[in-house]
Amino acid sequence: MTRRVSIFGATGSVGQNTIDLIARDPEAYDVVALTGASNIAQLASDAIRLSADIAVTADEARLGELKRALDGTGIAAAAGQAALTEAACRPADWVMSAIVGAAGLAPGICALQQGATLALANKESLVCAGALMLETAKAHDARLLPVDSEHSAVFQALIGEDMGAVERIVITASGGAFRDWPLEELADATLAEASSHPNWDMGQRITIDSASMFNKALELIETREYFGVSPAQIEVLVHPESLIHAMVGFNDGALMAHVGPPDMRHAIGFALHWPDRKHLPVERLDLAAIGALTFRAPDEVRWPALRLAREVMERRGLAGAVFNAAKETALDGFIAGELRFPQMADVVDEVLNAVDPGHIDAPMTLDNVAVADHMARQAARGLIEQKTG
């Protein structure tokens, strides 16, 4: 029996790794929708290769290009945010949510409303609206499976365990491109330097977020939302080898670690085949050859994003939506050359301090998340203009 699958963010690194696994067993899957942004050639090629029902680009200006690439194939083409959401509303058994940023929230909610299993690589969804995502999944008998390597590792370590016995959750961080740089040199870090990851092959934005630890900051909040533990129970540990993805500590002193290569196909494959484990084409580790694993505590002077994430977890409500929108806007500013590397955290900190508490405490609805997101982006944009003016 084939499973109906959709892949949102199909042209990114997570989407491409998902396609790699599905293409190895094409008879097992019926591909409903593939979505992407500006890489129209890749999107169209994959849609044709997998015989998708529809391909959607987020960029409305590229619709004509997508239609021409799919001409004569029988595959529908669409563009824009509304088209993304409509594609997510098409019945599917399993949906990969790998759109980068807050834009992945509405399609993810729609997929859950159809009762699908949502494999969540879009961490911003839980950061911005964790309670809403979990409530929607429960109301529609849908399932939410983590695809971030850290949260997949935690999920696997908790199988068969009692959450009441959990004392702590430790998520690891490579430290990114600047983990060993002198602090005084960070202000001069270039875009090219921030865009090079020592261990993982990822897109530019998430690679820069790894260097600033904003990626790990989002994952702290995601851990709080997904597993329902208190902020005090969540730790970050710098682990340069990126082989231990997370650990769970229990009340008897045991520490269960998930160890594996830095290959996203493991977490994707686990979610794809869950509740079964099936063969995956990933490296088998030779621990004797590796020899040693190293760890160190994160420096919150180097990585202030971690402190900001803890403030967001304490404030709850729509603080995550404000945090994420400010972060995305600050990242845009760095990529555009308007901000120095450390100034991204400064902008996010200032936006969080300036926001009206009434906006943070508003009921969590998609509309209110959108309002908080818009407000934070405007505030962040204003701060960036001040710093560059």
C-alpha positions in Angstrom: 0.0 0.0 0.0 1.5 3.4 -1.0 1.5 6.3 1.3 0.6 9.8 0.2 3.4 12.3 1.0 4.0 16.0 0.5 7.3 17.8 1.0 7.2 21.5 1.9 10.6 23.1 1.3 11.6 20.4 -1.2 14.5 22.3 -2.7 16.3 23.0 0.6 18.8 20.6 2.3 16.1 18.8 4.4 13.8 18.6 1.4 16.5 17.2 -0.8 17.5 14.6 1.7 13.8 13.6 2.1 13.5 13.2 -1.7 16.7 11.1 -1.7 15.0 8.6 0.7 11.7 8.5 -1.1 13.3 8.1 -4.5 15.1 5.0 -3.3 11.7 3.3 -2.9 9.3 5.1 -5.3 6.7 2.4 -5.4 6.0 2.9 -1.7 5.0 6.6 -2.1 2.4 8.7 -3.9 3.8 12.2 -4.0 1.0 14.8 -3.6 2.8 18.2 -3.4 6.3 19.6 -3.6 7.0 23.2 -2.8 10.0 25.4 -3.0 11.0 29.1 -3.5 13.4 30.3 -6.2 15.1 27.1 -7.4 12.5 26.4 -10.0 14.6 24.1 -12.1 15.2 21.8 -9.1 11.5 22.0 -8.0 10.2 21.1 -11.5 12.8 18.3 -12.0 11.9 16.7 -8.7 8.2 17.0 -9.3 8.6 15.3 -12.7 10.9 12.6 -11.2 8.4 11.8 -8.4 5.3 12.3 -10.5 3.9 14.8 -8.0 0.3 16.1 -8.3 1.3 19.7 -7.8 4.4 21.9 -7.5 4.2 25.2 -5.8 6.7 28.1 -5.6 6.5 30.6 -2.8 7.6 33.3 -5.3 4.6 34.5 -7.3 6.8 36.1 -9.8 8.2 32.7 -10.8 4.9 31.0 -11.6 5.3 31.4 -15.4 8.8 29.8 -15.2 7.4 26.9 -13.2 4.5 26.4 -15.6 6.9 26.3 -18.6 9.1 23.8 -16.8 6.1 21.5 -16.2 4.4 22.0 -19.5 3.0 18.7 -20.9 3.7 16.7 -17.7 0.2 16.9 -16.3 1.6 18.3 -13.0 -0.3 21.4 -11.7 1.7 24.5 -10.9 0.8 27.3 -8.4 2.5 30.1 -6.6 2.3 32.2 -3.4 1.5 31.8 0.2 -2.2 31.0 -0.4 -1.1 28.2 -2.8 1.2 26.8 -0.3 -1.6 26.6 2.3 -3.9 25.1 -0.3 -1.4 22.4 -1.1 -1.0 21.6 2.6 -4.8 21.1 2.8 -4.6 18.3 0.2 -5.1 15.0 1.9 -1.7 13.3 2.6 -0.6 10.6 5.1 2.8 12.1 5.8 4.0 15.7 5.3 7.5 17.0 5.6 7.5 20.6 6.9 10.9 22.0 5.9 10.0 25.6 4.8 12.5 28.0 6.5 11.0 30.6 8.9 7.6 31.6 10.1 6.2 31.0 6.6 6.0 27.3 7.4 3.5 27.8 10.2 0.2 28.1 8.3 0.9 25.1 5.9 1.9 23.0 8.9 -1.3 23.9 10.8 -3.3 23.0 7.7 -1.6 19.6 7.3 -2.4 18.8 10.9 -6.0 19.8 10.3 -6.1 17.0 7.7 -5.0 14.5 10.3 -1.6 13.9 8.6 1.6 12.9 10.3 3.7 16.1 10.2 7.4 15.6 10.2 8.6 19.0 11.6 11.9 20.4 10.4 10.4 23.9 10.6 11.4 24.7 14.2 9.9 28.2 13.9 6.4 26.7 14.0 6.8 25.5 17.5 8.8 28.6 18.5 6.0 30.9 17.3 3.0 28.8 18.1 3.9 25.7 20.0 0.6 25.4 22.0 -1.4 26.0 18.8 0.4 23.3 16.9 0.0 20.7 19.7 -3.6 21.6 20.2 -4.3 21.3 16.5 -2.6 17.9 16.3 -4.6 16.6 19.2 -7.9 18.0 17.9 -7.5 16.3 14.5 -5.9 13.0 15.7 -2.7 14.0 13.8 0.8 13.3 14.9 3.8 15.6 15.2 7.2 14.0 14.8 10.4 16.0 15.3 13.0 16.1 12.5 15.6 18.4 13.9 18.5 16.0 14.7 18.4 17.1 18.4 14.7 16.7 19.0 14.6 13.4 17.0 17.3 12.2 19.3 15.4 13.2 22.4 12.2 11.6 21.0 14.1 8.3 20.4 15.7 8.4 23.9 12.3 8.8 25.5 10.6 5.8 23.7 9.1 3.6 26.5 10.1 6.0 29.2 8.0 7.9 31.8 8.3 11.7 31.4 7.9 12.0 35.1 11.3 10.3 35.5 13.1 12.9 33.3 15.4 15.2 35.2 17.0 17.0 32.2 17.4 17.2 28.5 20.7 18.1 27.0 20.9 19.2 23.4 24.3 19.6 21.8 25.7 22.3 19.5 28.6 22.2 17.2 29.4 25.8 18.0 29.3 26.7 14.4 31.9 28.6 12.3 33.1 30.9 15.1 33.3 28.6 18.1 37.1 29.1 18.5 37.4 32.7 17.3 38.6 35.4 19.7 35.6 37.4 20.9 37.1 40.7 19.7 37.2 39.4 16.1 33.5 38.5 15.8 32.6 42.1 14.9 34.7 41.7 11.7 33.3 38.3 10.7 32.2 38.2 7.0 29.1 36.8 5.5 31.2 34.1 3.7 32.9 33.1 7.0 29.5 32.8 8.8 28.1 30.8 5.9 30.6 27.9 6.3 29.7 25.1 8.8 32.4 22.8 10.1 30.3 19.7 10.2 26.9 20.0 8.5 25.9 20.7 4.9 23.0 23.2 5.3 21.5 26.2 3.7 23.0 29.7 4.2 20.5 31.0 6.7 20.6 28.1 9.1 24.4 27.9 8.8 24.6 31.6 9.9 22.1 30.8 12.7 24.4 28.0 13.8 27.4 30.4 14.0 25.3 32.9 16.1 23.6 30.0 18.1 20.3 31.5 17.2 19.5 28.1 15.7 20.2 26.5 19.1 18.2 29.2 20.8 15.2 28.2 18.7 15.8 24.6 19.6 15.8 25.4 23.3 12.3 26.9 22.9 11.3 24.0 20.7 12.4 21.5 23.3 10.2 23.4 25.9 7.2 23.3 23.7 7.5 19.8 22.3 8.4 17.9 25.4 6.7 20.0 28.0 9.7 20.3 30.4 10.6 23.4 32.3 13.3 25.8 31.0 15.5 24.8 34.0 15.5 21.2 32.7 17.0 22.0 29.3 20.7 22.4 28.8 23.0 23.1 25.9 26.4 21.5 25.6 29.0 22.4 22.9 30.1 19.2 21.2 32.3 20.0 18.2 32.2 16.5 16.7 28.4 16.6 16.3 28.1 12.9 16.9 26.0 13.0 20.1 22.9 14.8 19.1 21.1 14.9 22.5 21.0 13.2 25.9 18.2 12.6 28.3 19.0 12.4 32.0 16.7 10.4 34.4 16.0 10.5 38.1 18.2 7.4 38.7 21.3 9.2 37.3 21.2 7.5 33.9 22.0 9.6 30.9 20.8 8.2 27.6 22.6 9.5 24.5 21.7 9.3 20.9 24.9 8.9 18.8 25.0 9.1 15.0 26.7 10.7 12.1 25.9 14.3 11.2 23.5 13.3 8.4 20.0 14.6 8.3 18.7 11.4 6.6 18.8 9.7 10.0 16.2 11.9 11.6 14.2 12.2 8.4 14.2 8.5 7.9 13.2 7.8 11.5 10.2 10.1 11.0 9.4 8.7 7.6 9.3 5.1 8.8 8.1 5.6 12.3 7.1 3.6 14.4 9.5 1.1 12.6 13.2 1.3 12.0 14.3 0.6 8.5 17.7 0.5 6.8 19.1 4.0 6.0 22.0 4.9 3.7 24.0 6.7 6.4 27.6 6.2 7.7 28.1 3.6 10.4 30.4 5.1 13.1 33.7 3.6 14.0 34.1 4.8 17.5 37.6 3.3 17.9 38.7 5.3 14.9 37.0 8.5 16.2 38.9 7.9 19.5 37.4 10.7 21.6 34.5 13.0 22.0 34.8 16.5 23.5 32.4 18.8 25.3 32.3 22.3 26.8 29.8 24.6 28.3 28.5 27.4 26.0 29.7 30.9 26.6 26.7 33.2 26.7 28.9 36.2 26.1 29.9 34.7 22.7 26.4 33.4 22.1 23.9 35.8 23.7 21.1 34.1 21.7 21.0 31.4 24.4 20.2 33.9 27.1 17.5 35.5 25.0 15.9 32.1 24.4 15.6 31.5 28.2 14.0 34.9 28.6 11.5 34.0 25.9 10.7 30.6 27.6 10.0 32.4 30.8 7.7 35.0 29.2 5.8 32.3 27.1 2.7 33.5 25.1 3.7 35.2 21.8 7.2 36.0 23.0 8.5 33.2 20.7 6.8 34.8 17.6 8.4 38.2 18.5 11.8 36.6 19.0 11.7 34.6 15.8 10.5 37.6 13.7 13.2 39.9 15.1 15.8 37.2 14.5 14.8 36.6 10.9 14.9 40.4 10.2 18.3 40.8 11.9 19.6 37.9 9.9 18.3 39.6 6.7 20.2 42.7 7.9 23.5 40.8 8.3 23.2 39.1 4.9 22.5 42.5 3.3 25.6 43.9 4.9 23.6 46.3 7.2 24.6 44.7 10.5 27.8 43.3 11.9 27.7 39.8 13.2 27.2 40.6 16.9 24.6 43.2 16.2 22.0 40.6 15.3 21.7 39.6 18.9 21.6 43.3 19.9 18.6 43.9 17.6 16.7 40.9 18.9 17.4 41.9 22.5 16.1 45.5 21.9 13.0 44.3 20.2 12.1 41.9 23.0 12.6 44.7 25.6 10.5 47.2 23.6 7.5 45.0 22.9 4.2 45.8 24.7 3.5 43.0 27.3 -0.1 43.1 26.1 1.0 41.7 22.7 2.9 38.9 24.4 -0.1 37.9 26.5 -2.6 38.0 23.7 -4.4 34.6 23.0 -2.5 32.3 20.7 -4.2 32.3 17.3 -2.8 32.4 13.8 -4.0 36.0 13.5 -2.4 37.1 16.7 0.9 35.3 15.8 0.8 37.2 12.5 0.3 40.5 14.3 3.2 39.8 16.7 5.4 38.8 13.8 4.6 41.9 11.8 5.1 44.2 14.8 8.5 42.6 15.6 9.7 42.8 12.0 8.8 46.5 11.8 10.6 47.2 15.1 13.7 45.3 14.1 13.8 47.0 10.7 13.6 50.4 12.4 16.5 49.5 14.7 18.6 48.3 11.7 18.0 51.5 9.9 19.1 53.5 13.0 22.3 51.4 13.3 23.1 51.9 9.6 22.0 55.6 9.5 
